[in-house]
């Protein structure tokens, strides 16, 4: 929040944070509205005794059988040969396609409608989240969170550019490390031990904590 005694730089940062927070709140409201609409549609489908989503999915596959499907196969990251850090056995080993990002990503903690100082999450290829402050990069202090709860992993993945040529880009992903109370993306619990791609303005929540973590990057205002 801006104050009269703020310097110009501090004032500008406060204005940027406010705009980011406003965008986050708008997205949160859209997610809530979409969820309510989805629940209403489910009830209508049940009343009509039609299997929800089956016809739409089959139709999509028939129209475009070559369409690339999301890959939610086990990542292979949770291995039996654990690494250790400061004498603590780690649950996660980086994947072969791990790569440090060039985009300056930020993770903004939000609690009770207040934006806290962001974590700069572009200096490494992965960030471990959890309660064990001896080994984690981003602490989650709520008791419902696991000691090693989840990992934010950057991966170099193959895509097709605008000219139809194959190329590679580095994207952020979240993977839940089989935590006790789960990881939530935009209000929905994700599967454990699978990479889930993250997009700008996505909202993460861990365990039963009410603290949100909003993903943004430096170019967003």
MARTORFI-903201 format. One record per residue (C-alpha): residue number from 0; z, x, y; residue in one letter; chain. Coordinates in steps of 0.1 Angstrom, whole numbers, plus 5000, padded with zeros to 4 digits. Example, Ala and Ser with C-alpha at 12.3 -4.5 7.8 and 13.67 -1.06 7.14 Angstrom:
BEGIN
<vexmi><n>0</n><zz>5078</zz><xx>5123</xx><yy>4955</yy><res>A</res><chain>A</chain></vexmi>
<vexmi><n>1</n><zz>5071</zz><xx>5137</xx><yy>4989</yy><res>S</res><chain>A</chain></vexmi>
END
This chain:
BEGIN
<vexmi><n>0</n><zz>5000</zz><xx>5000</xx><yy>5000</yy><res>X</res><chain>A</chain></vexmi>
<vexmi><n>1</n><zz>4991</zz><xx>5013</xx><yy>5035</yy><res>X</res><chain>A</chain></vexmi>
<vexmi><n>2</n><zz>5018</zz><xx>5022</xx><yy>5059</yy><res>X</res><chain>A</chain></vexmi>
<vexmi><n>3</n><zz>5015</zz><xx>5030</xx><yy>5097</yy><res>X</res><chain>A</chain></vexmi>
<vexmi><n>4</n><zz>5028</zz><xx>5065</xx><yy>5092</yy><res>X</res><chain>A</chain></vexmi>
<vexmi><n>5</n><zz>5002</zz><xx>5074</xx><yy>5065</yy><res>X</res><chain>A</chain></vexmi>
<vexmi><n>6</n><zz>4977</zz><xx>5102</xx><yy>5071</yy><res>X</res><chain>A</chain></vexmi>
<vexmi><n>7</n><zz>4940</zz><xx>5093</xx><yy>5071</yy><res>X</res><chain>A</chain></vexmi>
<vexmi><n>8</n><zz>4936</zz><xx>5108</xx><yy>5036</yy><res>X</res><chain>A</chain></vexmi>
<vexmi><n>9</n><zz>4966</zz><xx>5089</xx><yy>5023</yy><res>X</res><chain>A</chain></vexmi>
<vexmi><n>10</n><zz>4953</zz><xx>5057</xx><yy>5039</yy><res>X</res><chain>A</chain></vexmi>
<vexmi><n>11</n><zz>4919</zz><xx>5061</xx><yy>5023</yy><res>X</res><chain>A</chain></vexmi>
<vexmi><n>12</n><zz>4934</zz><xx>5068</xx><yy>4989</yy><res>X</res><chain>A</chain></vexmi>
<vexmi><n>13</n><zz>4956</zz><xx>5037</xx><yy>4993</yy><res>X</res><chain>A</chain></vexmi>
<vexmi><n>14</n><zz>4926</zz><xx>5016</xx><yy>5002</yy><res>X</res><chain>A</chain></vexmi>
<vexmi><n>15</n><zz>4907</zz><xx>5029</xx><yy>4972</yy><res>X</res><chain>A</chain></vexmi>
<vexmi><n>16</n><zz>4936</zz><xx>5022</xx><yy>4949</yy><res>X</res><chain>A</chain></vexmi>
<vexmi><n>17</n><zz>4939</zz><xx>4987</xx><yy>4963</yy><res>X</res><chain>A</chain></vexmi>
<vexmi><n>18</n><zz>4902</zz><xx>4980</xx><yy>4956</yy><res>X</res><chain>A</chain></vexmi>
<vexmi><n>19</n><zz>4905</zz><xx>4994</xx><yy>4921</yy><res>X</res><chain>A</chain></vexmi>
<vexmi><n>20</n><zz>4935</zz><xx>4972</xx><yy>4915</yy><res>X</res><chain>A</chain></vexmi>
<vexmi><n>21</n><zz>4917</zz><xx>4942</xx><yy>4928</yy><res>X</res><chain>A</chain></vexmi>
<vexmi><n>22</n><zz>4887</zz><xx>4948</xx><yy>4905</yy><res>X</res><chain>A</chain></vexmi>
<vexmi><n>23</n><zz>4911</zz><xx>4952</xx><yy>4876</yy><res>X</res><chain>A</chain></vexmi>
<vexmi><n>24</n><zz>4929</zz><xx>4919</xx><yy>4883</yy><res>X</res><chain>A</chain></vexmi>
<vexmi><n>25</n><zz>4895</zz><xx>4901</xx><yy>4886</yy><res>X</res><chain>A</chain></vexmi>
<vexmi><n>26</n><zz>4885</zz><xx>4915</xx><yy>4852</yy><res>X</res><chain>A</chain></vexmi>
<vexmi><n>27</n><zz>4918</zz><xx>4905</xx><yy>4837</yy><res>X</res><chain>A</chain></vexmi>
<vexmi><n>28</n><zz>4913</zz><xx>4869</xx><yy>4850</yy><res>X</res><chain>A</chain></vexmi>
<vexmi><n>29</n><zz>4878</zz><xx>4868</xx><yy>4836</yy><res>X</res><chain>A</chain></vexmi>
<vexmi><n>30</n><zz>4891</zz><xx>4880</xx><yy>4802</yy><res>X</res><chain>A</chain></vexmi>
<vexmi><n>31</n><zz>4917</zz><xx>4852</xx><yy>4803</yy><res>X</res><chain>A</chain></vexmi>
<vexmi><n>32</n><zz>4891</zz><xx>4826</xx><yy>4812</yy><res>X</res><chain>A</chain></vexmi>
<vexmi><n>33</n><zz>4867</zz><xx>4838</xx><yy>4785</yy><res>X</res><chain>A</chain></vexmi>
<vexmi><n>34</n><zz>4895</zz><xx>4837</xx><yy>4759</yy><res>X</res><chain>A</chain></vexmi>
<vexmi><n>35</n><zz>4903</zz><xx>4801</xx><yy>4769</yy><res>X</res><chain>A</chain></vexmi>
<vexmi><n>36</n><zz>4866</zz><xx>4791</xx><yy>4767</yy><res>X</res><chain>A</chain></vexmi>
<vexmi><n>37</n><zz>4864</zz><xx>4808</xx><yy>4733</yy><res>X</res><chain>A</chain></vexmi>
<vexmi><n>38</n><zz>4894</zz><xx>4789</xx><yy>4720</yy><res>X</res><chain>A</chain></vexmi>
<vexmi><n>39</n><zz>4880</zz><xx>4757</xx><yy>4732</yy><res>X</res><chain>A</chain></vexmi>
<vexmi><n>40</n><zz>4847</zz><xx>4764</xx><yy>4715</yy><res>X</res><chain>A</chain></vexmi>
<vexmi><n>41</n><zz>4865</zz><xx>4772</xx><yy>4682</yy><res>X</res><chain>A</chain></vexmi>
<vexmi><n>42</n><zz>4883</zz><xx>4739</xx><yy>4683</yy><res>X</res><chain>A</chain></vexmi>
<vexmi><n>43</n><zz>4850</zz><xx>4721</xx><yy>4689</yy><res>X</res><chain>A</chain></vexmi>
<vexmi><n>44</n><zz>4834</zz><xx>4740</xx><yy>4660</yy><res>X</res><chain>A</chain></vexmi>
<vexmi><n>45</n><zz>4863</zz><xx>4731</xx><yy>4637</yy><res>X</res><chain>A</chain></vexmi>
<vexmi><n>46</n><zz>4860</zz><xx>4694</xx><yy>4646</yy><res>X</res><chain>A</chain></vexmi>
<vexmi><n>47</n><zz>4823</zz><xx>4695</xx><yy>4638</yy><res>X</res><chain>A</chain></vexmi>
<vexmi><n>48</n><zz>4832</zz><xx>4712</xx><yy>4605</yy><res>X</res><chain>A</chain></vexmi>
<vexmi><n>49</n><zz>4808</zz><xx>4741</xx><yy>4612</yy><res>X</res><chain>A</chain></vexmi>
<vexmi><n>50</n><zz>4816</zz><xx>4777</xx><yy>4603</yy><res>X</res><chain>A</chain></vexmi>
<vexmi><n>51</n><zz>4823</zz><xx>4795</xx><yy>4636</yy><res>X</res><chain>A</chain></vexmi>
<vexmi><n>52</n><zz>4799</zz><xx>4823</xx><yy>4644</yy><res>X</res><chain>A</chain></vexmi>
<vexmi><n>53</n><zz>4780</zz><xx>4823</xx><yy>4611</yy><res>X</res><chain>A</chain></vexmi>
<vexmi><n>54</n><zz>4748</zz><xx>4807</xx><yy>4623</yy><res>X</res><chain>A</chain></vexmi>
<vexmi><n>55</n><zz>4747</zz><xx>4827</xx><yy>4655</yy><res>X</res><chain>A</chain></vexmi>
<vexmi><n>56</n><zz>4752</zz><xx>4860</xx><yy>4636</yy><res>X</res><chain>A</chain></vexmi>
<vexmi><n>57</n><zz>4726</zz><xx>4852</xx><yy>4610</yy><res>X</res><chain>A</chain></vexmi>
<vexmi><n>58</n><zz>4701</zz><xx>4841</xx><yy>4636</yy><res>X</res><chain>A</chain></vexmi>
<vexmi><n>59</n><zz>4705</zz><xx>4873</xx><yy>4656</yy><res>X</res><chain>A</chain></vexmi>
<vexmi><n>60</n><zz>4700</zz><xx>4895</xx><yy>4625</yy><res>X</res><chain>A</chain></vexmi>
<vexmi><n>61</n><zz>4668</zz><xx>4875</xx><yy>4615</yy><res>X</res><chain>A</chain></vexmi>
<vexmi><n>62</n><zz>4653</zz><xx>4878</xx><yy>4650</yy><res>X</res><chain>A</chain></vexmi>
<vexmi><n>63</n><zz>4660</zz><xx>4916</xx><yy>4653</yy><res>X</res><chain>A</chain></vexmi>
<vexmi><n>64</n><zz>4667</zz><xx>4932</xx><yy>4619</yy><res>X</res><chain>A</chain></vexmi>
<vexmi><n>65</n><zz>4662</zz><xx>4967</xx><yy>4633</yy><res>X</res><chain>A</chain></vexmi>
<vexmi><n>66</n><zz>4689</zz><xx>4962</xx><yy>4660</yy><res>X</res><chain>A</chain></vexmi>
<vexmi><n>67</n><zz>4715</zz><xx>4989</xx><yy>4659</yy><res>X</res><chain>A</chain></vexmi>
<vexmi><n>68</n><zz>4748</zz><xx>4976</xx><yy>4647</yy><res>X</res><chain>A</chain></vexmi>
<vexmi><n>69</n><zz>4782</zz><xx>4989</xx><yy>4659</yy><res>X</res><chain>A</chain></vexmi>
<vexmi><n>70</n><zz>4796</zz><xx>5015</xx><yy>4635</yy><res>X</res><chain>A</chain></vexmi>
<vexmi><n>71</n><zz>4832</zz><xx>5006</xx><yy>4627</yy><res>X</res><chain>A</chain></vexmi>
<vexmi><n>72</n><zz>4833</zz><xx>5026</xx><yy>4595</yy><res>X</res><chain>A</chain></vexmi>
<vexmi><n>73</n><zz>4864</zz><xx>5048</xx><yy>4590</yy><res>X</res><chain>A</chain></vexmi>
<vexmi><n>74</n><zz>4861</zz><xx>5077</xx><yy>4614</yy><res>X</res><chain>A</chain></vexmi>
<vexmi><n>75</n><zz>4873</zz><xx>5104</xx><yy>4590</yy><res>X</res><chain>A</chain></vexmi>
<vexmi><n>76</n><zz>4896</zz><xx>5116</xx><yy>4617</yy><res>X</res><chain>A</chain></vexmi>
<vexmi><n>77</n><zz>4928</zz><xx>5108</xx><yy>4597</yy><res>X</res><chain>A</chain></vexmi>
<vexmi><n>78</n><zz>4928</zz><xx>5136</xx><yy>4572</yy><res>X</res><chain>A</chain></vexmi>
<vexmi><n>79</n><zz>4953</zz><xx>5147</xx><yy>4545</yy><res>X</res><chain>A</chain></vexmi>
<vexmi><n>80</n><zz>4952</zz><xx>5182</xx><yy>4559</yy><res>X</res><chain>A</chain></vexmi>
<vexmi><n>81</n><zz>4973</zz><xx>5178</xx><yy>4590</yy><res>X</res><chain>A</chain></vexmi>
<vexmi><n>82</n><zz>4976</zz><xx>5202</xx><yy>4619</yy><res>X</res><chain>A</chain></vexmi>
<vexmi><n>83</n><zz>5009</zz><xx>5209</xx><yy>4635</yy><res>X</res><chain>A</chain></vexmi>
<vexmi><n>84</n><zz>5019</zz><xx>5213</xx><yy>4671</yy><res>X</res><chain>A</chain></vexmi>
<vexmi><n>85</n><zz>5053</zz><xx>5227</xx><yy>4682</yy><res>X</res><chain>A</chain></vexmi>
<vexmi><n>86</n><zz>5065</zz><xx>5222</xx><yy>4646</yy><res>X</res><chain>A</chain></vexmi>
<vexmi><n>87</n><zz>5054</zz><xx>5186</xx><yy>4645</yy><res>X</res><chain>A</chain></vexmi>
<vexmi><n>88</n><zz>5029</zz><xx>5174</xx><yy>4620</yy><res>X</res><chain>A</chain></vexmi>
<vexmi><n>89</n><zz>4999</zz><xx>5158</xx><yy>4637</yy><res>X</res><chain>A</chain></vexmi>
<vexmi><n>90</n><zz>4983</zz><xx>5126</xx><yy>4624</yy><res>X</res><chain>A</chain></vexmi>
<vexmi><n>91</n><zz>4949</zz><xx>5132</xx><yy>4640</yy><res>X</res><chain>A</chain></vexmi>
<vexmi><n>92</n><zz>4923</zz><xx>5159</xx><yy>4637</yy><res>X</res><chain>A</chain></vexmi>
<vexmi><n>93</n><zz>4893</zz><xx>5159</xx><yy>4661</yy><res>X</res><chain>A</chain></vexmi>
<vexmi><n>94</n><zz>4860</zz><xx>5147</xx><yy>4649</yy><res>X</res><chain>A</chain></vexmi>
<vexmi><n>95</n><zz>4830</zz><xx>5171</xx><yy>4647</yy><res>X</res><chain>A</chain></vexmi>
<vexmi><n>96</n><zz>4812</zz><xx>5152</xx><yy>4676</yy><res>X</res><chain>A</chain></vexmi>
<vexmi><n>97</n><zz>4842</zz><xx>5157</xx><yy>4699</yy><res>X</res><chain>A</chain></vexmi>
<vexmi><n>98</n><zz>4831</zz><xx>5169</xx><yy>4734</yy><res>X</res><chain>A</chain></vexmi>
<vexmi><n>99</n><zz>4847</zz><xx>5174</xx><yy>4768</yy><res>X</res><chain>A</chain></vexmi>
<vexmi><n>100</n><zz>4833</zz><xx>5148</xx><yy>4793</yy><res>X</res><chain>A</chain></vexmi>
<vexmi><n>101</n><zz>4815</zz><xx>5156</xx><yy>4825</yy><res>X</res><chain>A</chain></vexmi>
<vexmi><n>102</n><zz>4825</zz><xx>5123</xx><yy>4841</yy><res>X</res><chain>A</chain></vexmi>
<vexmi><n>103</n><zz>4859</zz><xx>5125</xx><yy>4858</yy><res>X</res><chain>A</chain></vexmi>
<vexmi><n>104</n><zz>4877</zz><xx>5097</xx><yy>4840</yy><res>X</res><chain>A</chain></vexmi>
<vexmi><n>105</n><zz>4911</zz><xx>5083</xx><yy>4851</yy><res>X</res><chain>A</chain></vexmi>
<vexmi><n>106</n><zz>4936</zz><xx>5062</xx><yy>4833</yy><res>X</res><chain>A</chain></vexmi>
<vexmi><n>107</n><zz>4957</zz><xx>5040</xx><yy>4856</yy><res>X</res><chain>A</chain></vexmi>
<vexmi><n>108</n><zz>4990</zz><xx>5027</xx><yy>4844</yy><res>X</res><chain>A</chain></vexmi>
<vexmi><n>109</n><zz>4999</zz><xx>4993</xx><yy>4859</yy><res>X</res><chain>A</chain></vexmi>
<vexmi><n>110</n><zz>5033</zz><xx>4976</xx><yy>4857</yy><res>X</res><chain>A</chain></vexmi>
<vexmi><n>111</n><zz>5044</zz><xx>4944</xx><yy>4874</yy><res>X</res><chain>A</chain></vexmi>
<vexmi><n>112</n><zz>5012</zz><xx>4944</xx><yy>4896</yy><res>X</res><chain>A</chain></vexmi>
<vexmi><n>113</n><zz>5019</zz><xx>4979</xx><yy>4908</yy><res>X</res><chain>A</chain></vexmi>
<vexmi><n>114</n><zz>4994</zz><xx>5008</xx><yy>4903</yy><res>X</res><chain>A</chain></vexmi>
<vexmi><n>115</n><zz>5012</zz><xx>5040</xx><yy>4892</yy><res>X</res><chain>A</chain></vexmi>
<vexmi><n>116</n><zz>4998</zz><xx>5075</xx><yy>4895</yy><res>X</res><chain>A</chain></vexmi>
<vexmi><n>117</n><zz>4967</zz><xx>5079</xx><yy>4873</yy><res>X</res><chain>A</chain></vexmi>
<vexmi><n>118</n><zz>4963</zz><xx>5103</xx><yy>4844</yy><res>X</res><chain>A</chain></vexmi>
<vexmi><n>119</n><zz>4933</zz><xx>5127</xx><yy>4849</yy><res>X</res><chain>A</chain></vexmi>
<vexmi><n>120</n><zz>4917</zz><xx>5125</xx><yy>4815</yy><res>X</res><chain>A</chain></vexmi>
<vexmi><n>121</n><zz>4885</zz><xx>5146</xx><yy>4818</yy><res>X</res><chain>A</chain></vexmi>
<vexmi><n>122</n><zz>4899</zz><xx>5181</xx><yy>4812</yy><res>X</res><chain>A</chain></vexmi>
<vexmi><n>123</n><zz>4900</zz><xx>5179</xx><yy>4774</yy><res>X</res><chain>A</chain></vexmi>
<vexmi><n>124</n><zz>4879</zz><xx>5162</xx><yy>4747</yy><res>X</res><chain>A</chain></vexmi>
<vexmi><n>125</n><zz>4909</zz><xx>5142</xx><yy>4734</yy><res>X</res><chain>A</chain></vexmi>
<vexmi><n>126</n><zz>4943</zz><xx>5128</xx><yy>4746</yy><res>X</res><chain>A</chain></vexmi>
<vexmi><n>127</n><zz>4971</zz><xx>5118</xx><yy>4722</yy><res>X</res><chain>A</chain></vexmi>
<vexmi><n>128</n><zz>4993</zz><xx>5088</xx><yy>4733</yy><res>X</res><chain>A</chain></vexmi>
<vexmi><n>129</n><zz>5027</zz><xx>5080</xx><yy>4719</yy><res>X</res><chain>A</chain></vexmi>
<vexmi><n>130</n><zz>5065</zz><xx>5083</xx><yy>4721</yy><res>X</res><chain>A</chain></vexmi>
<vexmi><n>131</n><zz>5069</zz><xx>5119</xx><yy>4709</yy><res>X</res><chain>A</chain></vexmi>
<vexmi><n>132</n><zz>5068</zz><xx>5138</xx><yy>4742</yy><res>X</res><chain>A</chain></vexmi>
<vexmi><n>133</n><zz>5068</zz><xx>5171</xx><yy>4723</yy><res>X</res><chain>A</chain></vexmi>
<vexmi><n>134</n><zz>5032</zz><xx>5166</xx><yy>4712</yy><res>X</res><chain>A</chain></vexmi>
<vexmi><n>135</n><zz>5016</zz><xx>5138</xx><yy>4731</yy><res>X</res><chain>A</chain></vexmi>
<vexmi><n>136</n><zz>4994</zz><xx>5141</xx><yy>4762</yy><res>X</res><chain>A</chain></vexmi>
<vexmi><n>137</n><zz>5002</zz><xx>5106</xx><yy>4776</yy><res>X</res><chain>A</chain></vexmi>
<vexmi><n>138</n><zz>5037</zz><xx>5093</xx><yy>4769</yy><res>X</res><chain>A</chain></vexmi>
<vexmi><n>139</n><zz>5044</zz><xx>5058</xx><yy>4758</yy><res>X</res><chain>A</chain></vexmi>
<vexmi><n>140</n><zz>5081</zz><xx>5053</xx><yy>4762</yy><res>X</res><chain>A</chain></vexmi>
<vexmi><n>141</n><zz>5084</zz><xx>5017</xx><yy>4750</yy><res>X</res><chain>A</chain></vexmi>
<vexmi><n>142</n><zz>5103</zz><xx>5015</xx><yy>4717</yy><res>X</res><chain>A</chain></vexmi>
<vexmi><n>143</n><zz>5076</zz><xx>4993</xx><yy>4701</yy><res>X</res><chain>A</chain></vexmi>
<vexmi><n>144</n><zz>5052</zz><xx>5022</xx><yy>4704</yy><res>X</res><chain>A</chain></vexmi>
<vexmi><n>145</n><zz>5048</zz><xx>5048</xx><yy>4676</yy><res>X</res><chain>A</chain></vexmi>
<vexmi><n>146</n><zz>5055</zz><xx>5085</xx><yy>4680</yy><res>X</res><chain>A</chain></vexmi>
<vexmi><n>147</n><zz>5018</zz><xx>5092</xx><yy>4676</yy><res>X</res><chain>A</chain></vexmi>
<vexmi><n>148</n><zz>5003</zz><xx>5058</xx><yy>4685</yy><res>X</res><chain>A</chain></vexmi>
<vexmi><n>149</n><zz>4966</zz><xx>5063</xx><yy>4695</yy><res>X</res><chain>A</chain></vexmi>
<vexmi><n>150</n><zz>4940</zz><xx>5088</xx><yy>4706</yy><res>X</res><chain>A</chain></vexmi>
<vexmi><n>151</n><zz>4915</zz><xx>5087</xx><yy>4734</yy><res>X</res><chain>A</chain></vexmi>
<vexmi><n>152</n><zz>4886</zz><xx>5107</xx><yy>4721</yy><res>X</res><chain>A</chain></vexmi>
<vexmi><n>153</n><zz>4854</zz><xx>5117</xx><yy>4738</yy><res>X</res><chain>A</chain></vexmi>
<vexmi><n>154</n><zz>4824</zz><xx>5118</xx><yy>4715</yy><res>X</res><chain>A</chain></vexmi>
<vexmi><n>155</n><zz>4788</zz><xx>5131</xx><yy>4719</yy><res>X</res><chain>A</chain></vexmi>
<vexmi><n>156</n><zz>4767</zz><xx>5103</xx><yy>4705</yy><res>X</res><chain>A</chain></vexmi>
<vexmi><n>157</n><zz>4730</zz><xx>5098</xx><yy>4701</yy><res>X</res><chain>A</chain></vexmi>
<vexmi><n>158</n><zz>4713</zz><xx>5072</xx><yy>4723</yy><res>X</res><chain>A</chain></vexmi>
<vexmi><n>159</n><zz>4678</zz><xx>5063</xx><yy>4735</yy><res>X</res><chain>A</chain></vexmi>
<vexmi><n>160</n><zz>4670</zz><xx>5069</xx><yy>4772</yy><res>X</res><chain>A</chain></vexmi>
<vexmi><n>161</n><zz>4650</zz><xx>5047</xx><yy>4796</yy><res>X</res><chain>A</chain></vexmi>
<vexmi><n>162</n><zz>4618</zz><xx>5064</xx><yy>4784</yy><res>X</res><chain>A</chain></vexmi>
<vexmi><n>163</n><zz>4625</zz><xx>5057</xx><yy>4748</yy><res>X</res><chain>A</chain></vexmi>
<vexmi><n>164</n><zz>4634</zz><xx>5093</xx><yy>4740</yy><res>X</res><chain>A</chain></vexmi>
<vexmi><n>165</n><zz>4664</zz><xx>5103</xx><yy>4719</yy><res>X</res><chain>A</chain></vexmi>
<vexmi><n>166</n><zz>4693</zz><xx>5120</xx><yy>4738</yy><res>X</res><chain>A</chain></vexmi>
<vexmi><n>167</n><zz>4730</zz><xx>5124</xx><yy>4736</yy><res>X</res><chain>A</chain></vexmi>
<vexmi><n>168</n><zz>4757</zz><xx>5112</xx><yy>4759</yy><res>X</res><chain>A</chain></vexmi>
<vexmi><n>169</n><zz>4795</zz><xx>5117</xx><yy>4759</yy><res>X</res><chain>A</chain></vexmi>
<vexmi><n>170</n><zz>4814</zz><xx>5085</xx><yy>4757</yy><res>X</res><chain>A</chain></vexmi>
<vexmi><n>171</n><zz>4852</zz><xx>5076</xx><yy>4756</yy><res>X</res><chain>A</chain></vexmi>
<vexmi><n>172</n><zz>4866</zz><xx>5059</xx><yy>4725</yy><res>X</res><chain>A</chain></vexmi>
<vexmi><n>173</n><zz>4901</zz><xx>5047</xx><yy>4715</yy><res>X</res><chain>A</chain></vexmi>
<vexmi><n>174</n><zz>4914</zz><xx>5050</xx><yy>4679</yy><res>X</res><chain>A</chain></vexmi>
<vexmi><n>175</n><zz>4947</zz><xx>5035</xx><yy>4668</yy><res>X</res><chain>A</chain></vexmi>
<vexmi><n>176</n><zz>4965</zz><xx>5059</xx><yy>4644</yy><res>X</res><chain>A</chain></vexmi>
<vexmi><n>177</n><zz>4978</zz><xx>5031</xx><yy>4621</yy><res>X</res><chain>A</chain></vexmi>
<vexmi><n>178</n><zz>5006</zz><xx>5024</xx><yy>4646</yy><res>X</res><chain>A</chain></vexmi>
<vexmi><n>179</n><zz>5033</zz><xx>4999</xx><yy>4637</yy><res>X</res><chain>A</chain></vexmi>
<vexmi><n>180</n><zz>5026</zz><xx>4974</xx><yy>4665</yy><res>X</res><chain>A</chain></vexmi>
<vexmi><n>181</n><zz>4990</zz><xx>4980</xx><yy>4672</yy><res>X</res><chain>A</chain></vexmi>
<vexmi><n>182</n><zz>4967</zz><xx>4989</xx><yy>4701</yy><res>X</res><chain>A</chain></vexmi>
<vexmi><n>183</n><zz>4951</zz><xx>4962</xx><yy>4723</yy><res>X</res><chain>A</chain></vexmi>
<vexmi><n>184</n><zz>4918</zz><xx>4963</xx><yy>4742</yy><res>X</res><chain>A</chain></vexmi>
<vexmi><n>185</n><zz>4913</zz><xx>4936</xx><yy>4768</yy><res>X</res><chain>A</chain></vexmi>
<vexmi><n>186</n><zz>4939</zz><xx>4915</xx><yy>4751</yy><res>X</res><chain>A</chain></vexmi>
<vexmi><n>187</n><zz>4926</zz><xx>4918</xx><yy>4716</yy><res>X</res><chain>A</chain></vexmi>
<vexmi><n>188</n><zz>4941</zz><xx>4939</xx><yy>4689</yy><res>X</res><chain>A</chain></vexmi>
<vexmi><n>189</n><zz>4918</zz><xx>4966</xx><yy>4675</yy><res>X</res><chain>A</chain></vexmi>
<vexmi><n>190</n><zz>4914</zz><xx>4977</xx><yy>4640</yy><res>X</res><chain>A</chain></vexmi>
<vexmi><n>191</n><zz>4933</zz><xx>5009</xx><yy>4630</yy><res>X</res><chain>A</chain></vexmi>
<vexmi><n>192</n><zz>4917</zz><xx>5042</xx><yy>4621</yy><res>X</res><chain>A</chain></vexmi>
<vexmi><n>193</n><zz>4883</zz><xx>5032</xx><yy>4637</yy><res>X</res><chain>A</chain></vexmi>
<vexmi><n>194</n><zz>4867</zz><xx>5044</xx><yy>4669</yy><res>X</res><chain>A</chain></vexmi>
<vexmi><n>195</n><zz>4862</zz><xx>5017</xx><yy>4695</yy><res>X</res><chain>A</chain></vexmi>
<vexmi><n>196</n><zz>4840</zz><xx>5025</xx><yy>4725</yy><res>X</res><chain>A</chain></vexmi>
<vexmi><n>197</n><zz>4856</zz><xx>5021</xx><yy>4759</yy><res>X</res><chain>A</chain></vexmi>
<vexmi><n>198</n><zz>4839</zz><xx>5010</xx><yy>4791</yy><res>X</res><chain>A</chain></vexmi>
<vexmi><n>199</n><zz>4848</zz><xx>5013</xx><yy>4827</yy><res>X</res><chain>A</chain></vexmi>
<vexmi><n>200</n><zz>4875</zz><xx>4988</xx><yy>4838</yy><res>X</res><chain>A</chain></vexmi>
<vexmi><n>201</n><zz>4886</zz><xx>4982</xx><yy>4802</yy><res>X</res><chain>A</chain></vexmi>
<vexmi><n>202</n><zz>4924</zz><xx>4975</xx><yy>4798</yy><res>X</res><chain>A</chain></vexmi>
<vexmi><n>203</n><zz>4945</zz><xx>4991</xx><yy>4771</yy><res>X</res><chain>A</chain></vexmi>
<vexmi><n>204</n><zz>4979</zz><xx>4980</xx><yy>4760</yy><res>X</res><chain>A</chain></vexmi>
<vexmi><n>205</n><zz>5001</zz><xx>4996</xx><yy>4733</yy><res>X</res><chain>A</chain></vexmi>
<vexmi><n>206</n><zz>5026</zz><xx>4980</xx><yy>4710</yy><res>X</res><chain>A</chain></vexmi>
<vexmi><n>207</n><zz>5047</zz><xx>4952</xx><yy>4726</yy><res>X</res><chain>A</chain></vexmi>
<vexmi><n>208</n><zz>5048</zz><xx>4970</xx><yy>4760</yy><res>X</res><chain>A</chain></vexmi>
<vexmi><n>209</n><zz>5036</zz><xx>4950</xx><yy>4790</yy><res>X</res><chain>A</chain></vexmi>
<vexmi><n>210</n><zz>5023</zz><xx>4980</xx><yy>4808</yy><res>X</res><chain>A</chain></vexmi>
<vexmi><n>211</n><zz>4985</zz><xx>4980</xx><yy>4811</yy><res>X</res><chain>A</chain></vexmi>
<vexmi><n>212</n><zz>4963</zz><xx>5011</xx><yy>4813</yy><res>X</res><chain>A</chain></vexmi>
<vexmi><n>213</n><zz>4930</zz><xx>5006</xx><yy>4832</yy><res>X</res><chain>A</chain></vexmi>
<vexmi><n>214</n><zz>4901</zz><xx>5030</xx><yy>4825</yy><res>X</res><chain>A</chain></vexmi>
<vexmi><n>215</n><zz>4881</zz><xx>5040</xx><yy>4856</yy><res>X</res><chain>A</chain></vexmi>
<vexmi><n>216</n><zz>4863</zz><xx>5071</xx><yy>4868</yy><res>X</res><chain>A</chain></vexmi>
<vexmi><n>217</n><zz>4861</zz><xx>5090</xx><yy>4900</yy><res>X</res><chain>A</chain></vexmi>
<vexmi><n>218</n><zz>4829</zz><xx>5075</xx><yy>4912</yy><res>X</res><chain>A</chain></vexmi>
<vexmi><n>219</n><zz>4843</zz><xx>5039</xx><yy>4911</yy><res>X</res><chain>A</chain></vexmi>
<vexmi><n>220</n><zz>4858</zz><xx>5025</xx><yy>4943</yy><res>X</res><chain>A</chain></vexmi>
END
